Amino acid sequence: MMIRVVVADDSLEYREALAAMIEGVRGLSLVGVARDGTELIALCDAEAPAICLTDVRMPTLDGLKALEVLRSRHPTMLLVAFSSYDAGTVGAQALAAGAHMFFTKDETFGATARLETIYHQVFGSD
């Protein structure tokens, strides 16, 4: 069974790179990408992915506010936040907003290869 994933980042280059990485991981299926938190919420509501990866800092509606909404609407969705900003402060904010985990942008690519395992560790095997 493929695990459905969505990605949100305001940087086109990073969004495309992360999407390509996900598409190359066995067991994961990229079902959509978003440019901001508003698009992310609509995409998650429509596609019901198992995993959501989102940048914390985005225009229109930032990732922190999107995480709060997604956590309440989709309690079994694995929420993964990332940022290029200070991991300590921003990471704590992301976790407080509802993220299950936080990575710096540099760490996100390595973590992407383990998303299926992480998902099953958090929610159990389906």
Buried (B, 14 or more C-beta within 10 A) or exposed (E): EEBBBBBBBBBEEBBEBBBEBBEEBEEBBBBBBBBBBBBBBEBBEEEBBBBBBBBBEBEEBBBBBBBBBBBEEBEEBBBBBBBBBEBEEBBEBBBEBBBBBBBBBEEBBEBBBEBBEBBBEEBEEE
